């Protein structure tokens, strides 16, 4: 069990250190069950520009 915790801690530390400009998905963390958590958004085109639309979880 200690190895699993160490791996999850290392993954979460890595997620925290991803520069925003290099991030493809806005990851937040990996939870205790191993599920990747990220902010859900949709995209739309408005006045010729792509915009992000936050979605409720």
Secondary structure, DSSP 8 states (H G I E B T S, - for coil): -HHHHHHHHHHHHHHHTS-GGG-SS-EEEE-TTS-EEE--EEEEEETTEEEEEE---
